[in-house]
């Protein structure tokens, strides 16, 4: 068999329908892990943000409501804006060291 014929059998090359390739089920985490089991990672990012710095909190395992509640606490503590998107908590500005300290104080002991 030649590698030349690697196209899809139905001949489709591209689709603009957002729901067409819905082959992968979205998994919702059943419940939120306890704070002492969460391995949160905090990092700075400037990609695709016109050079503006944001602080990202990654690796949260739990429901979207719990993630949004944690994001709200962090935004309030920092006094700045932010959001929850694509599994990240996004905080506007460079608050990496402060966020790591606050998370450890709040019981997220495995935070780096």
C-alpha positions in Angstrom: 0.0 0.0 0.0 1.4 3.4 -1.0 1.5 6.3 1.4 0.1 8.5 -1.3 -3.5 7.6 -0.4 -3.7 8.7 3.2 -6.8 10.8 2.9 -10.0 10.1 4.8 -12.2 7.5 3.1 -15.1 9.8 2.9 -13.0 12.4 0.9 -13.4 15.2 3.5 -10.4 17.5 3.6 -11.8 20.3 5.8 -15.0 21.2 7.6 -16.1 24.6 9.1 -18.7 22.9 11.2 -17.6 23.1 14.9 -19.4 20.0 15.9 -18.2 17.8 13.0 -15.2 16.3 14.8 -16.8 15.7 18.1 -15.3 12.3 18.4 -13.6 12.9 21.7 -15.9 13.1 24.7 -15.3 15.9 27.2 -14.5 14.5 30.6 -15.7 16.4 33.6 -13.8 15.6 36.7 -16.2 13.9 39.2 -15.1 15.7 42.3 -12.4 18.1 43.4 -9.3 16.6 45.0 -8.5 17.7 48.5 -6.2 20.8 48.8 -3.3 18.8 50.2 -3.4 16.5 47.1 -3.5 19.3 44.5 -0.3 19.7 42.6 -0.8 23.3 41.3 1.8 24.9 39.0 2.1 28.7 38.9 3.9 30.3 36.0 4.2 33.6 34.1 3.1 33.9 30.5 3.2 36.6 27.8 2.3 34.5 24.7 -0.3 36.1 22.4 -1.0 38.9 24.9 0.7 41.8 23.2 3.6 41.6 25.7 1.4 41.8 28.8 2.3 39.5 31.6 -0.3 37.2 33.2 0.1 34.6 35.9 -1.2 31.1 35.1 -2.3 28.5 37.6 -2.4 25.1 36.1 -3.0 21.4 37.0 -6.2 22.0 39.1 -8.1 18.8 39.4 -11.8 19.3 40.1 -15.0 20.8 39.0 -15.3 24.0 37.1 -17.2 25.7 39.9 -14.4 25.0 42.4 -11.8 26.3 39.9 -13.9 29.5 39.4 -14.2 29.9 43.2 -10.4 29.6 43.6 -9.9 32.1 40.7 -12.3 34.6 42.4 -10.3 34.3 45.7 -7.0 34.9 43.8 -8.4 37.9 41.8 -9.8 39.5 45.0 -6.5 38.9 46.9 -4.5 40.4 44.0 -6.9 43.2 43.3 -6.8 42.6 39.6 -8.8 40.9 36.8 -8.6 37.4 35.4 -10.5 34.5 34.1 -10.8 30.7 33.9 -10.1 29.4 30.4 -9.0 26.0 29.0 -8.1 24.5 32.4 -6.0 27.5 33.5 -6.7 30.2 36.1 -5.5 33.4 34.4 -4.6 36.4 36.7 -3.6 39.7 35.0 -0.1 40.8 36.1 3.0 39.3 37.7 1.8 37.8 41.0 3.6 34.5 40.8 5.4 34.7 44.2 2.4 36.1 46.0 0.0 33.5 44.6 2.4 30.6 45.5 2.6 32.0 49.1 -1.2 32.4 49.4 -2.0 29.0 47.9 0.4 27.3 50.4 -1.2 29.3 53.3 -4.6 28.1 52.1 -3.6 24.4 52.2 -2.3 23.8 48.7 1.0 22.5 50.0 2.2 20.9 46.8 2.2 24.2 44.8 5.3 25.1 42.8 
